[in-house]
Amino acid sequence: MSNIERAISIPSTEVIMKLALALDTAPDGFLVGTSRWPEEDWRSVAEKLRTLNAGQLELVRRFIDLAAEQPL
């Protein structure tokens, strides 16, 4: 946690999801300070992500990166 707080290391998607769940917050609120989705939607996504293995989480991360690059 200290390394993340001091910007020495960047947490993985899995760590961000675990932190958000432990802090009872949505991941985007944790990352950017605001949540655009209702809390129950984030919880549903977080619960699904918790069941994925490392390879599946990497695939999700890549998909999110690709989706974020697309114009709205």
C-alpha positions in Angstrom: 0.0 0.0 0.0 2.8 2.4 0.8 4.4 2.0 -2.6 1.0 2.7 -4.3 0.4 5.7 -2.1 3.8 7.1 -2.9 3.4 6.4 -6.6 6.4 4.0 -6.5 4.4 1.2 -8.0 1.2 0.9 -10.1 -1.4 -1.6 -8.8 -2.7 -4.3 -11.1 -6.4 -4.4 -12.1 -6.9 -7.2 -9.6 -5.4 -5.1 -6.8 -7.5 -2.1 -7.7 -10.6 -4.3 -7.6 -9.7 -5.8 -4.2 -8.9 -2.4 -2.8 -12.2 -0.9 -4.0 -14.1 -3.9 -2.6 -12.3 -3.6 0.7 -12.9 0.1 0.9 -16.6 -0.4 -0.1 -16.3 1.9 -3.1 -16.5 1.7 -6.9 -13.2 1.3 -8.7 -13.7 4.5 -10.8 -14.4 6.5 -7.6 -11.2 5.1 -6.2 -9.3 6.0 -9.3 -10.8 9.2 -10.5 -12.9 10.4 -7.6 -16.4 10.0 -9.2 -18.6 7.1 -10.0 -20.7 7.2 -13.1 -22.4 3.9 -12.4 -24.7 3.0 -9.5 -22.8 1.2 -6.7 -24.8 -2.0 -7.3 -23.5 -2.1 -10.9 -19.9 -1.9 -9.8 -20.4 -4.6 -7.2 -21.8 -6.9 -9.8 -18.8 -6.3 -12.1 -16.4 -6.7 -9.2 -17.9 -10.0 -8.1 -17.5 -11.3 -11.6 -13.9 -10.2 -11.8 -13.1 -11.9 -8.5 -13.8 -15.3 -10.1 -11.4 -14.8 -13.0 -7.9 -16.3 -13.2 -4.8 -14.2 -14.0 -5.1 -14.8 -17.8 -8.8 -13.8 -17.8 -8.1 -10.7 -15.9 -5.4 -9.7 -18.4 -7.9 -10.2 -21.2 -10.4 -8.0 -19.4 -7.7 -5.3 -18.8 -6.8 -5.4 -22.5 -10.5 -5.1 -23.5 -10.9 -2.1 -21.1 -7.8 -0.5 -22.6 -9.2 -1.0 -26.1 -12.7 0.3 -25.2 -11.1 3.4 -23.5 -9.3 4.2 -26.8 -12.6 4.3 -28.8 -14.3 7.7 -29.3 -17.6 8.1 -27.5 
